[in-house]
Each structure stands twice: as C-alpha cells, then as structure tokens.
C-alpha cells in the first residue's frame, strides 16, 4: 500500500515541478493581457473612481449630532 501512495506522491511532485517550470519559463513579453477600448488616463491606475475629500483630518473624531 505504501509503495502505491509513494508513487502517487512522486507523480504529483513531478507534475508540480513541470507546472512550476512552465510558469517560470513562459513570458508575456511585457504585454498587457487585458485590453479594452477605454484606456485609463495617464497617471491613474484606472481601478476606481476618485472620491470627494473627507470633511475632517485623519485622527479627528467624528462629529455626532445630538
């Protein structure tokens, strides 16, 4: 029983090593994999819209209405 388990583990380790080698050796040439027609403006990541500034400074307690 142990020999079959060891054989399965050895096969899985070889497969993992092959997958790691393929991942390391494959290059995308610095190309973006995702492209869309609406490019983000220069200087922004294009992930989120900007939010309005806060009314208080960082660390200042919230003003709670009475």
Secondary structure as a PSIPRED ss2 file (coil, helix, strand):
# PSIPRED VFORMAT (PSIPRED V4.0)

   1 X C   1.000  0.000  0.000
   2 X H   0.000  1.000  0.000
   3 X H   0.000  1.000  0.000
   4 X H   0.000  1.000  0.000
   5 X H   0.000  1.000  0.000
   6 X H   0.000  1.000  0.000
   7 X H   0.000  1.000  0.000
   8 X H   0.000  1.000  0.000
   9 X H   0.000  1.000  0.000
  10 X H   0.000  1.000  0.000
  11 X H   0.000  1.000  0.000
  12 X H   0.000  1.000  0.000
  13 X H   0.000  1.000  0.000
  14 X H   0.000  1.000  0.000
  15 X H   0.000  1.000  0.000
  16 X H   0.000  1.000  0.000
  17 X H   0.000  1.000  0.000
  18 X H   0.000  1.000  0.000
  19 X H   0.000  1.000  0.000
  20 X H   0.000  1.000  0.000
  21 X H   0.000  1.000  0.000
  22 X H   0.000  1.000  0.000
  23 X H   0.000  1.000  0.000
  24 X H   0.000  1.000  0.000
  25 X H   0.000  1.000  0.000
  26 X C   1.000  0.000  0.000
  27 X C   1.000  0.000  0.000
  28 X C   1.000  0.000  0.000
  29 X C   1.000  0.000  0.000
  30 X C   1.000  0.000  0.000
  31 X C   1.000  0.000  0.000
  32 X C   1.000  0.000  0.000
  33 X C   1.000  0.000  0.000
  34 X C   1.000  0.000  0.000
  35 X C   1.000  0.000  0.000
  36 X C   1.000  0.000  0.000
  37 X C   1.000  0.000  0.000
  38 X C   1.000  0.000  0.000
  39 X C   1.000  0.000  0.000
  40 X C   1.000  0.000  0.000
  41 X C   1.000  0.000  0.000
  42 X C   1.000  0.000  0.000
  43 X C   1.000  0.000  0.000
  44 X C   1.000  0.000  0.000
  45 X C   1.000  0.000  0.000
  46 X C   1.000  0.000  0.000
  47 X C   1.000  0.000  0.000
  48 X C   1.000  0.000  0.000
  49 X C   1.000  0.000  0.000
  50 X C   1.000  0.000  0.000
  51 X C   1.000  0.000  0.000
  52 X C   1.000  0.000  0.000
  53 X C   1.000  0.000  0.000
  54 X C   1.000  0.000  0.000
  55 X C   1.000  0.000  0.000
  56 X C   1.000  0.000  0.000
  57 X C   1.000  0.000  0.000
  58 X C   1.000  0.000  0.000
  59 X C   1.000  0.000  0.000
  60 X C   1.000  0.000  0.000
  61 X C   1.000  0.000  0.000
  62 X C   1.000  0.000  0.000
  63 X C   1.000  0.000  0.000
  64 X C   1.000  0.000  0.000
  65 X C   1.000  0.000  0.000
  66 X C   1.000  0.000  0.000
